[in-house]
Structures are given as C-alpha cells and as structure tokens.
Amino acid sequence: MLLVFTVWFNFCSVLFAHPMYCSITDLDIDAQRKSIVLSIRIFTDDLETVLHNKYNVDGWIGTPNEHRDSRRLLREYVKERFSIAVNNGNKIELVTDSITVAKEDEPVMWFYMKGVALQSIRSIEVENRLLTDFFSNQNNLVIISVDRKEKKWEKLNRKKYKLELSL
C-alpha cells in the first residue's frame, strides 16, 4: 500500500508540476518498546510558502542560499500543526531526528521524528493539520503500522484532521 502512495506522490510532483497539495506520514509503533517513529514527506515549495507567509523568510531550502533559520522554523511549524496522543489524550513529545532534502529530481523534504510513551500504547490519535492553513485542498495521508505491520491508513484534510486507532 505504501508503495502505491509513494508512486502516486512522485507522479503528482513530476508529471503535473504539483497541482495537488499532499503529504505522506509513515508512523510506526513499536508496542514492546513503547516507541513511535515517523517520517513526514512534504513538497519543498509548499514549505517555502509556509516560511514566506508565516515567518516572512525566503527559505531557499536545500540550496547554498538556504536561510539559517529555515529548518528551525519548519520544526516549529510541524510541532504546532502535527501531534500524537496515546491512551485517550496523553500527548507524546516528538523529537526531530533530522530534516532531509530529497534529491534534485524529487522536490520534497523528509522530517524524521520519534517519541516515547511512558506506558503501554493501547490507542493512538494523530492530528495532522500540516499546510491546511495555507492550502484549502491540502490532503495529508497518514499510514500507521504496529510492529512493522500496516494497520490503518487515512487521508486527512482541513475538515477531517484527526485519525484514531485502538491497538
């Protein structure tokens, strides 16, 4: 399933010069370790829009002219617009491991993040409002796996931005 969406994402970005606004979040829960690892893939030009319109910064992400605060501001934005809670509302503090700009032929950025729950994870709630404040037709695909087995995927948007799953 992930492969289908990855192909779709690349197809949208290359062939149609990005007429659709979309992101993909892969979230993997390790039930035994009580940990959550995730990656978020977002079009770079959409993130440039965030930097320009929200922070008044021309980011030039992934270029030699990249603004020195671009990645810090993007981390703040993601933290503000994306959250995970477990077991009926216990928010997980997400730590950004890295922000990576994809290859030149792939105009996207990857955010790699992780979090740890203090108790066993019985349920999870994902709130993804990334870019819905800038693009009314933004879609955010969230794919949840538990112990490396895909359990659920759902398309979130401006109207429906939460995903819940009982484990």
Residue frames as qw, qx, qy, qz and C-alpha x, y, z in Angstrom:
[[0.000, 0.886, 0.464, 0.000, 0.00, 0.00, 0.00],
 [0.318, -0.779, 0.107, 0.530, 2.81, 2.40, 0.87],
 [0.425, -0.090, 0.595, 0.676, 4.42, 1.76, -2.49],
 [0.208, 0.663, 0.639, 0.331, 1.20, 2.76, -4.29],
 [0.136, -0.952, -0.235, 0.139, 1.03, 6.07, -2.43],
 [0.448, -0.569, 0.325, 0.608, 4.73, 6.78, -2.92],
 [0.377, 0.210, 0.651, 0.624, 4.34, 6.28, -6.67],
 [0.049, 0.831, 0.528, 0.164, 1.23, 8.49, -6.61],
 [0.320, -0.857, -0.030, 0.404, 3.13, 11.20, -4.71],
 [0.422, -0.333, 0.491, 0.685, 6.03, 11.13, -7.19],
 [0.297, 0.475, 0.692, 0.456, 3.64, 11.08, -10.14],
 [0.051, -0.923, -0.377, 0.055, 1.86, 14.20, -8.84],
 [0.358, -0.779, 0.138, 0.495, 5.12, 16.04, -8.24],
 [0.387, -0.254, 0.592, 0.660, 6.80, 15.33, -11.55],
 [0.257, 0.388, 0.750, 0.469, 4.14, 14.99, -14.21],
 [0.035, -0.817, -0.519, -0.249, 1.69, 17.65, -13.16],
 [0.250, 0.435, -0.220, 0.836, 4.06, 20.17, -11.59],
 [0.193, -0.173, -0.720, 0.644, 2.33, 19.62, -8.30],
 [0.306, -0.386, -0.315, -0.811, -1.34, 20.64, -8.83],
 [0.728, -0.523, -0.412, -0.166, -2.39, 18.68, -5.75],
 [0.100, -0.666, 0.519, -0.527, -1.30, 19.53, -2.25],
 [0.932, -0.239, -0.235, -0.139, -0.39, 16.40, -0.34],
 [0.073, -0.641, 0.717, -0.265, 1.93, 14.98, 2.28],
 [0.857, -0.075, -0.501, -0.098, 2.61, 11.43, 3.40],
 [0.326, -0.620, 0.575, -0.423, 3.25, 10.45, 7.02],
 [0.771, 0.020, -0.636, 0.003, 4.52, 6.96, 7.86],
 [0.415, -0.599, 0.432, -0.530, 4.07, 6.23, 11.55],
 [0.718, 0.061, -0.693, 0.034, 5.45, 3.02, 13.06],
 [0.589, -0.616, 0.268, -0.449, 4.57, 1.99, 16.61],
 [0.495, 0.221, -0.811, 0.220, 6.86, -0.42, 18.42],
 [0.678, -0.566, -0.237, -0.405, 4.47, -1.75, 21.07],
 [0.851, -0.250, -0.330, 0.325, 7.15, -3.52, 23.11],
 [0.497, 0.042, -0.172, 0.849, 9.50, -0.53, 23.34],
 [0.043, -0.813, -0.471, 0.340, 6.59, 1.92, 23.72],
 [0.226, -0.442, 0.269, 0.825, 8.12, 4.00, 20.94],
 [0.536, 0.751, 0.367, -0.115, 6.84, 5.80, 17.89],
 [0.367, -0.309, 0.448, 0.754, 8.97, 6.56, 14.84],
 [0.491, 0.731, 0.454, -0.133, 7.64, 8.60, 11.96],
 [0.333, -0.110, 0.397, 0.848, 8.59, 10.26, 8.73],
 [0.339, 0.778, 0.376, -0.372, 6.71, 13.06, 7.03],
 [0.448, 0.077, 0.520, 0.723, 7.21, 13.79, 3.35],
 [0.179, 0.840, 0.344, -0.381, 6.17, 17.25, 2.11],
 [0.579, 0.645, 0.214, 0.451, 6.72, 19.19, -1.11],
 [0.510, -0.193, -0.121, 0.829, 9.55, 21.69, -0.67],
 [0.033, 0.352, 0.254, 0.900, 7.74, 24.52, -2.44],
 [0.498, -0.674, -0.458, -0.298, 4.81, 24.18, -0.01],
 [0.661, -0.503, -0.276, 0.484, 7.25, 24.53, 2.88],
 [0.338, 0.108, 0.102, 0.929, 8.71, 27.61, 1.17],
 [0.249, -0.608, -0.404, -0.637, 5.17, 29.04, 1.21],
 [0.644, -0.650, -0.384, 0.124, 4.99, 28.43, 4.96],
 [0.591, -0.250, -0.101, 0.760, 8.33, 30.13, 5.56],
 [0.159, 0.275, 0.247, 0.916, 7.42, 33.11, 3.42],
 [0.348, -0.577, -0.404, -0.618, 3.81, 33.66, 4.53],
 [0.694, -0.628, -0.351, 0.019, 4.05, 32.71, 8.21],
 [0.684, -0.515, -0.032, 0.516, 7.58, 33.77, 9.12],
 [0.263, 0.955, -0.064, -0.119, 8.41, 36.31, 6.39],
 [0.434, -0.559, 0.634, 0.313, 11.53, 34.30, 5.45],
 [0.745, 0.528, -0.319, -0.254, 12.67, 33.29, 1.98],
 [0.827, -0.415, 0.379, -0.029, 14.00, 29.87, 2.91],
 [0.485, 0.650, -0.559, -0.173, 15.71, 28.65, -0.24],
 [0.812, -0.326, 0.454, -0.169, 15.56, 25.17, 1.26],
 [0.899, 0.062, 0.380, 0.208, 18.25, 22.79, 0.07],
 [0.563, 0.742, -0.001, 0.363, 20.27, 25.45, -1.74],
 [0.583, 0.072, -0.291, 0.755, 23.52, 27.19, -0.83],
 [0.074, -0.382, 0.039, -0.920, 21.39, 30.27, -0.06],
 [0.526, -0.516, -0.671, -0.081, 19.21, 28.47, 2.50],
 [0.258, -0.748, 0.133, -0.596, 18.19, 30.85, 5.27],
 [0.221, 0.311, -0.806, 0.453, 19.92, 29.97, 8.54],
 [0.389, -0.039, 0.600, -0.698, 16.58, 29.76, 10.42],
 [0.602, 0.094, -0.488, -0.626, 14.63, 27.78, 7.80],
 [0.566, -0.051, -0.823, -0.005, 14.86, 24.35, 9.41],
 [0.086, -0.120, -0.682, 0.717, 14.29, 25.64, 12.95],
 [0.421, 0.147, 0.068, -0.892, 11.16, 27.47, 11.78],
 [0.640, 0.055, -0.609, -0.466, 9.93, 24.40, 9.92],
 [0.367, -0.078, -0.869, 0.324, 10.42, 22.26, 13.06],
 [0.151, 0.165, 0.465, -0.856, 8.33, 24.80, 14.99],
 [0.547, 0.135, -0.258, -0.785, 5.64, 24.74, 12.32],
 [0.586, -0.008, -0.790, -0.182, 5.44, 20.94, 12.29],
 [0.213, -0.117, -0.791, 0.562, 5.28, 20.84, 16.09],
 [0.289, 0.177, 0.241, -0.909, 2.44, 23.37, 16.01],
 [0.634, 0.230, -0.240, -0.699, 0.41, 21.57, 13.30],
 [0.748, 0.102, -0.643, -0.129, 1.14, 17.86, 13.95],
 [0.340, -0.472, 0.634, -0.510, 0.65, 15.94, 17.18],
 [0.622, -0.046, -0.774, -0.112, 0.28, 12.43, 18.55],
 [0.485, -0.416, 0.462, -0.615, -1.54, 11.38, 21.69],
 [0.439, 0.034, -0.897, -0.044, -1.81, 7.89, 23.17],
 [0.303, -0.333, -0.839, 0.307, -4.29, 6.24, 25.53],
 [0.121, -0.816, -0.555, -0.105, -7.01, 8.90, 25.37],
 [0.001, 0.977, 0.098, 0.190, -5.09, 12.12, 25.32],
 [0.633, -0.630, 0.212, 0.398, -1.56, 11.69, 26.69],
 [0.489, 0.854, -0.169, -0.058, 0.44, 13.82, 24.23],
 [0.884, -0.083, 0.137, 0.440, 3.76, 12.43, 23.07],
 [0.086, -0.866, 0.268, 0.414, 6.70, 14.81, 22.83],
 [0.858, 0.443, 0.162, 0.204, 8.09, 14.35, 19.33],
 [0.379, -0.693, 0.360, 0.497, 11.78, 14.93, 18.75],
 [0.675, 0.715, -0.114, -0.140, 13.01, 15.73, 15.26],
 [0.832, -0.225, 0.333, 0.384, 15.91, 13.44, 14.36],
 [0.334, -0.208, 0.448, 0.803, 16.59, 15.08, 11.03],
 [0.503, 0.736, 0.211, -0.402, 15.19, 17.12, 8.18],
 [0.497, -0.167, 0.653, 0.546, 16.42, 15.94, 4.81],
 [0.472, 0.610, -0.144, -0.620, 16.01, 17.48, 1.38],
 [0.869, 0.208, 0.446, 0.051, 15.44, 14.82, -1.24],
 [0.548, -0.022, 0.491, 0.677, 17.44, 14.55, -4.45],
 [0.062, 0.307, -0.204, -0.928, 17.20, 17.30, -7.05],
 [0.279, -0.105, -0.728, -0.618, 14.75, 15.29, -9.18],
 [0.408, -0.527, -0.745, 0.001, 12.42, 14.89, -6.18],
 [0.015, 0.507, -0.115, 0.854, 11.26, 18.26, -4.82],
 [0.696, -0.588, -0.330, -0.248, 10.37, 17.05, -1.31],
 [0.022, -0.562, 0.635, -0.530, 11.63, 17.22, 2.26],
 [0.722, -0.261, -0.641, 0.004, 11.59, 14.44, 4.82],
 [0.333, -0.623, 0.410, -0.577, 11.07, 15.06, 8.54],
 [0.678, -0.047, -0.725, 0.111, 12.21, 12.12, 10.68],
 [0.357, -0.548, 0.311, -0.689, 10.83, 12.17, 14.22],
 [0.549, -0.124, -0.818, 0.116, 10.42, 9.92, 17.23],
 [0.439, -0.524, 0.220, -0.695, 8.64, 9.82, 20.55],
 [0.331, 0.018, -0.910, 0.251, 8.36, 7.55, 23.58],
 [0.602, -0.544, -0.272, -0.517, 5.24, 6.73, 25.60],
 [0.176, -0.496, 0.670, -0.524, 5.53, 6.32, 29.36],
 [0.633, -0.019, 0.685, -0.361, 3.12, 3.39, 29.37],
 [0.382, 0.154, 0.853, 0.321, 1.98, 0.67, 27.00],
 [0.257, 0.193, -0.270, -0.908, 0.24, 2.06, 23.93],
 [0.353, 0.330, 0.853, -0.199, -3.40, 0.93, 23.78],
 [0.396, 0.791, 0.462, 0.063, -4.71, 3.60, 21.43],
 [0.398, -0.191, 0.196, 0.876, -3.30, 6.41, 19.33],
 [0.276, 0.873, 0.378, -0.137, -4.68, 9.67, 18.00],
 [0.490, -0.016, 0.295, 0.820, -2.88, 11.53, 15.22],
 [0.192, 0.887, 0.285, -0.310, -3.70, 15.14, 14.46],
 [0.515, -0.025, 0.424, 0.745, -2.28, 16.35, 11.15],
 [0.225, 0.892, 0.317, -0.230, -3.15, 19.90, 10.12],
 [0.458, -0.344, 0.386, 0.723, 0.05, 20.46, 8.10],
 [0.125, -0.019, 0.499, 0.858, -0.40, 23.04, 5.34],
 [0.001, -0.639, -0.756, -0.141, -4.21, 23.18, 5.75],
 [0.147, -0.778, -0.243, 0.560, -3.73, 26.76, 6.92],
 [0.062, -0.521, 0.400, 0.751, -2.27, 27.68, 3.52],
 [0.240, 0.104, -0.758, -0.597, -3.94, 25.33, 1.02],
 [0.659, -0.017, 0.264, -0.704, -7.67, 24.63, 1.22],
 [0.912, 0.214, -0.215, -0.277, -7.28, 21.43, -0.85],
 [0.061, 0.568, -0.795, 0.203, -4.35, 20.04, 1.18],
 [0.941, -0.162, -0.192, -0.226, -4.51, 16.27, 1.81],
 [0.104, -0.628, 0.730, -0.247, -2.32, 14.55, 4.39],
 [0.874, 0.000, -0.453, -0.176, -2.09, 10.79, 4.07],
 [0.351, -0.581, 0.644, -0.352, -1.26, 9.05, 7.37],
 [0.820, 0.103, -0.551, -0.114, -0.19, 5.40, 7.38],
 [0.497, -0.600, 0.503, -0.374, 0.03, 3.66, 10.76],
 [0.756, 0.167, -0.633, 0.014, 1.95, 0.44, 11.30],
 [0.652, -0.614, 0.341, -0.285, 2.25, -1.52, 14.52],
 [0.665, -0.371, 0.628, 0.157, 5.34, -3.68, 14.90],
 [0.060, -0.369, 0.667, 0.645, 6.03, -3.16, 11.17],
 [0.158, 0.381, 0.882, 0.226, 2.57, -4.41, 10.09],
 [0.140, -0.173, -0.206, -0.953, 0.35, -1.86, 8.40],
 [0.040, 0.375, 0.830, -0.412, -2.83, -1.39, 10.44],
 [0.207, 0.819, 0.499, -0.194, -4.57, 1.66, 9.05],
 [0.301, -0.004, 0.252, 0.920, -4.23, 4.48, 6.58],
 [0.110, 0.802, 0.567, -0.150, -6.40, 7.50, 6.11],
 [0.312, 0.437, 0.196, 0.820, -6.46, 10.73, 4.15],
 [0.233, -0.685, -0.449, 0.525, -6.77, 13.77, 6.39],
 [0.268, 0.518, 0.297, 0.756, -7.58, 17.32, 5.32],
 [0.054, -0.312, 0.184, -0.931, -8.89, 20.67, 6.55],
 [0.669, -0.340, -0.132, -0.648, -12.26, 19.22, 7.60],
 [0.955, -0.287, -0.047, -0.058, -11.08, 15.87, 8.93],
 [0.294, 0.753, -0.512, 0.289, -7.66, 16.19, 10.51],
 [0.440, -0.473, 0.686, -0.336, -7.68, 13.50, 13.23],
 [0.732, 0.148, -0.637, -0.191, -7.12, 9.77, 12.97],
 [0.551, -0.467, 0.543, -0.428, -7.78, 7.39, 15.87],
 [0.724, 0.190, -0.651, -0.126, -6.79, 3.76, 16.22],
 [0.730, -0.504, 0.365, -0.281, -7.21, 1.25, 19.05],
 [0.308, 0.508, -0.803, -0.050, -4.47, -1.32, 19.22]]
